[in-house]
Amino acid sequence: MTRMAALAPALAEAARATARVAAGRRLEEPTEQGEARSAVIDLCHGTLRRYGRVQALVRSLSRKGEAAPQVQALLWCALYALDSGRYAAYTVVDQAVRACALLGQWPARGYVNGVLRGYLRGRDALERRMLADDEARYQHPRWWIETLQRDHPWHWPSILEAGNTHPPMCLRVNRRRVRPEAYLAQLAAAGLAARHFADCALLLEKPVPTARLPGFAEGLVSVQDAGAQHCARLLDLAPGQRVLDACAAPGGKCAHILESADVEVTALDADASRAARIAPSLARLGLAASVRAADCAALDAWWDGRAFDRVLADAPCTGSGVARRYPDIKWLRRAGDAPGFAQRQAAILDALWRVLAPGGKLLYVTCSVFREENDAVLQEFGARTPRARRGRLPQGAAEHLLPCAQHDGFFYGLLEKAA
């Protein structure tokens, strides 16, 4: 099948998936395989990263009011395909019209053709018009933009810009099996360009399937964002400690803890299906932990009364720091979500504080850049918890990791329990 012939089915499938997200459902993995799968993923992710822009363009170009949801989504995907530069303009228009039939939307063919040709004729003027619309210009919901302007007055444009890019692919070298320098040599021998970023983190020049990574099946490396790799160092691990990873799935941070020190780890996750992914992930790396499907805040369901020396609370959050990696987040989150997550985060901290040993350390982590889920949660916790002290991170470590070309956005807050 030629690339041109394959575009219409990919556009149709991407339109179905994108329409479901616009209706409030999470983005689903495509069922296609090979090049067709890659094309659908690119169309879906590229379109969803352009929150506001593709919607504003269709509103500007349409003279017949709002079309059926799948037709709207088809136009969004086709506009992304035109902007991507991967296809000739005439190919995108032709294949989008053909995709109408695959969606069962025959009457919309003329409408789709007219909107896309109108965009190509008036692209320069439309681009200038988009600058006056914040959602179209910054490609994020307006409430999201306003939150970042308040929370990060000096950095909000760069945070939004990073949120519209492709995420980097970073590897975490399993030091129990290979040194970073030695694995860099293996990558070079396999024709894969990478650089040593920090500690065990290697940044690939271009993303590749894990099957192309030397020794992946044998547990030499894992795929993990460089920002997420701070946990093990910030926990200040020592041999023999009892460590709790309270929200552990899919297991990346848990594995890194076990790779870093000879400690006893208990890994929990409230979602049984996600918890089931932890043990196989550890087994590939030659590691093991006590894994349980349990809500970490419901202590009676899992805790045996023995205190932990270290606790990792990688709390549920809005995911605003990883929106480029999960672009449906922009479409699904609402302005009222952060306060709801903050309540859940506070309940988790209150419960986990009870299982932390005197003199122990609790590392609070989110992949959010909203202060309501980060500083505010810890400040309120400290105000109601007399024995809690805000710990200092090691020199060079920042509490707020803002998304950039090297890593996603994270927050790290260290709490110490008075002895």
Buried (B, 14 or more C-beta within 10 A) or exposed (E): EEEBEBBBBBBBBBBBBBBBBBEEEEBEEBEBEEEBBBBBBBBBBBBBBBBBBBBBBBEBBBEEEEBBBBBBBBBBBBBBBBBEEBBEBEBBBBBBBBBBEBBEBEEBBEBBBBBBBBBEEEBEEBEEBBEEBBBBBBBBBEBBBBBBBEBBEEBBEBBBEBBBEBBBBBBBBBBEBBEBEEBBEBBEEEEBEBEBBBBBBBBBEEEBEEEEBBBBEEBBBBBBBBBBBBBBBBBBBEEEBBBBBBBBBBBBBBBBBBBBBEBBBBBBBBEEEBBBBBBEBBEBBBBEBEBBBBBBBEBEEBBEEEBBBBBBBBBBBBBBBBBBBBBBBBBBBEEEBBEEBBEBBBBBBEBBBEBBBEEBBBBBBBBBBBBBBBBBBBEBBBEEBEEBEBBEBEEEEEBBBBBBEBBBBBBBBBBBBEE
